Amino acid sequence: MIKLATDLDGTIYKGNKLIEGVKDSYENLIDNDVEIYFITNNSSQTPYEIKEKLETLLQSEIDINKIITPLNVLKKMFLNQTTNIYVYGSSNLKQFVESINLCLTNIDQADLILIGRKSELDLTEIELIKNSIKNGKQVLCLNKDLSFPSEDEELPGNGAVVKMIEDDLEITITSLGKPDLHFIKYCSDHNYNFDYVIGDRVDTDIFFGKQINAITILVETGVKNFESTKFADIKLKSFSEVVSFIF
Ligand SMILES: [Mg+2]
């Protein structure tokens, strides 16, 4: 059975809109016994919320075990541990963190700072985080995506805040997203062995696919890429061309 991992934002949908041709292509792949996994760095929504969104958009039942996000990686990392954690991010993210038995605390009591994404940049909070890191607090981030595509524009992503902190403190923050080691290890621990990785970003999707020796497919429906698109094995206009490419 062919195993295909597809990115979501900019590949399957933009904001709350399915990208043209995706539904037919998805159904076609399923009919041809392709096993489809959804891999996203987007951590503002929980895997369960992504499942509901995909089910609404694709009008098809989605197995939650086929949705892989940095939140799955986080959950596995802190399984059976009691860790005090300070979260920079959405209320959904905070709820998720509590649901996996991590203990949300203020920054002074935290063993770890987790950087997610907030819809509005909070510079005061970022200063506070920087000072705490300087004073020795551990820090992780969910991904390093500088931007992500919404329905009509590119918005600053998780990585924009991460980069501000990294540049200012001259440090490297460990990320749990594509194409970073923890995400790759999560996939190898689960023996996913994807044959194809499809996405709109070279620096995340294509680099991730390369690291796991999958055939990488770059689509044009998402963000503007700063890394050379030459890194991708295949370039297609959109997800809708995937079926005719594979078969
Ligand atoms: Mg994307």
Residues whose N, C-alpha, C, O or C-beta is under 5 A from the ligand:
A	BS01	MG	D7 L8 D9 G10 T11 D200 R201 G222
